[in-house]
């Protein structure tokens, strides 16, 4: 019988798979070691230093600014 940790692990795996399926590629930028929004350090394969910069970049991309 599965315990709470097993169920939590299964749920997290399902959430990760769902997020990966719905993730949009950003083909025109590559990891450089710097955040593409603010130029702070971002270890590859990260493109951004945090979620706020990723969201900011997405807003700019949707407006056609990048």
Phi and psi restraints in degrees (value plus and minus 20) as a CYANA .aco file:
   2 UNK   PHI     -97.5   -57.5
   2 UNK   PSI     119.5   159.5
   3 UNK   PHI    -118.1   -78.1
   3 UNK   PSI    -197.5  -157.5
   4 UNK   PHI     -79.8   -39.8
   4 UNK   PSI     -58.5   -18.5
   5 UNK   PHI     -86.1   -46.1
   5 UNK   PSI     -59.9   -19.9
   6 UNK   PHI     -83.1   -43.1
   6 UNK   PSI     -63.9   -23.9
   7 UNK   PHI     -85.2   -45.2
   7 UNK   PSI     -60.7   -20.7
   8 UNK   PHI     -84.5   -44.5
   8 UNK   PSI     -61.2   -21.2
   9 UNK   PHI     -83.4   -43.4
   9 UNK   PSI     -63.5   -23.5
  10 UNK   PHI     -83.7   -43.7
  10 UNK   PSI     -61.8   -21.8
  11 UNK   PHI     -84.3   -44.3
  11 UNK   PSI     -64.0   -24.0
  12 UNK   PHI     -83.1   -43.1
  12 UNK   PSI     -60.9   -20.9
  13 UNK   PHI     -81.7   -41.7
  13 UNK   PSI     -62.2   -22.2
  14 UNK   PHI     -84.3   -44.3
  14 UNK   PSI     -61.3   -21.3
  15 UNK   PHI     -84.4   -44.4
  15 UNK   PSI     -61.0   -21.0
  16 UNK   PHI     -83.9   -43.9
  16 UNK   PSI     -62.6   -22.6
  17 UNK   PHI     -83.9   -43.9
  17 UNK   PSI     -62.2   -22.2
  18 UNK   PHI     -83.1   -43.1
  18 UNK   PSI     -64.1   -24.1
  19 UNK   PHI     -83.1   -43.1
  19 UNK   PSI     -60.8   -20.8
  20 UNK   PHI     -84.4   -44.4
  20 UNK   PSI     -57.0   -17.0
  21 UNK   PHI     -88.0   -48.0
  21 UNK   PSI     -51.6   -11.6
  22 UNK   PHI    -117.2   -77.2
  22 UNK   PSI     -20.8    19.2
  23 UNK   PHI     -90.4   -50.4
  23 UNK   PSI     115.9   155.9
  24 UNK   PHI    -115.9   -75.9
  24 UNK   PSI     116.1   156.1
  25 UNK   PHI     -94.4   -54.4
  25 UNK   PSI     131.7   171.7
  26 UNK   PHI    -139.4   -99.4
  26 UNK   PSI      61.4   101.4
  27 UNK   PHI     -88.6   -48.6
  27 UNK   PSI     -41.9    -1.9
  28 UNK   PHI    -108.4   -68.4
  28 UNK   PSI     -19.0    21.0
  29 UNK   PHI    -146.6  -106.6
  29 UNK   PSI     129.1   169.1
  30 UNK   PHI    -148.3  -108.3
  30 UNK   PSI     135.9   175.9
  31 UNK   PHI     -82.4   -42.4
  31 UNK   PSI     111.1   151.1
  32 UNK   PHI    -143.1  -103.1
  32 UNK   PSI     -26.6    13.4
  33 UNK   PHI      76.1   116.1
  33 UNK   PSI     -25.7    14.3
  34 UNK   PHI    -147.2  -107.2
  34 UNK   PSI     128.1   168.1
  35 UNK   PHI     -83.6   -43.6
  35 UNK   PSI     113.8   153.8
  36 UNK   PHI     -97.5   -57.5
  36 UNK   PSI     -25.8    14.2
  37 UNK   PHI    -122.6   -82.6
  37 UNK   PSI     -63.0   -23.0
  38 UNK   PHI    -146.2  -106.2
  38 UNK   PSI     -21.5    18.5
  39 UNK   PHI      49.4    89.4
  39 UNK   PSI      -5.8    34.2
  40 UNK   PHI     -92.2   -52.2
  40 UNK   PSI     140.3   180.3
  41 UNK   PHI     -78.8   -38.8
  41 UNK   PSI     117.1   157.1
  42 UNK   PHI    -165.7  -125.7
  42 UNK   PSI      84.3   124.3
  43 UNK   PHI     -82.5   -42.5
  43 UNK   PSI     108.6   148.6
  44 UNK   PHI     -77.8   -37.8
  44 UNK   PSI     121.9   161.9
  45 UNK   PHI    -111.0   -71.0
  45 UNK   PSI      -6.1    33.9
  46 UNK   PHI     -87.2   -47.2
  46 UNK   PSI     123.0   163.0
  47 UNK   PHI    -118.6   -78.6
  47 UNK   PSI     -43.0    -3.0
  48 UNK   PHI    -153.3  -113.3
  48 UNK   PSI     137.1   177.1
  49 UNK   PHI     -97.3   -57.3
  49 UNK   PSI     -48.0    -8.0
  50 UNK   PHI    -178.4  -138.4
  50 UNK   PSI     157.2   197.2
  51 UNK   PHI     -85.5   -45.5
  51 UNK   PSI     -54.0   -14.0
  52 UNK   PHI     -83.4   -43.4
  52 UNK   PSI     -62.0   -22.0
  53 UNK   PHI     -88.2   -48.2
  53 UNK   PSI     -57.1   -17.1
  54 UNK   PHI     -83.0   -43.0
  54 UNK   PSI     -62.0   -22.0
  55 UNK   PHI     -86.2   -46.2
  55 UNK   PSI     -60.7   -20.7
  56 UNK   PHI     -82.3   -42.3
  56 UNK   PSI     -65.0   -25.0
  57 UNK   PHI     -81.5   -41.5
  57 UNK   PSI     -61.5   -21.5
  58 UNK   PHI     -82.1   -42.1
  58 UNK   PSI     -60.8   -20.8
  59 UNK   PHI     -80.9   -40.9
  59 UNK   PSI     -64.5   -24.5
  60 UNK   PHI     -83.0   -43.0
  60 UNK   PSI     -61.5   -21.5
  61 UNK   PHI     -83.5   -43.5
  61 UNK   PSI     -62.4   -22.4
  62 UNK   PHI     -84.5   -44.5
  62 UNK   PSI     -50.2   -10.2
  63 UNK   PHI    -105.0   -65.0
  63 UNK   PSI     -25.4    14.6
  64 UNK   PHI      61.3   101.3
  64 UNK   PSI      -2.3    37.7
  65 UNK   PHI    -103.8   -63.8
  65 UNK   PSI     -37.0     3.0
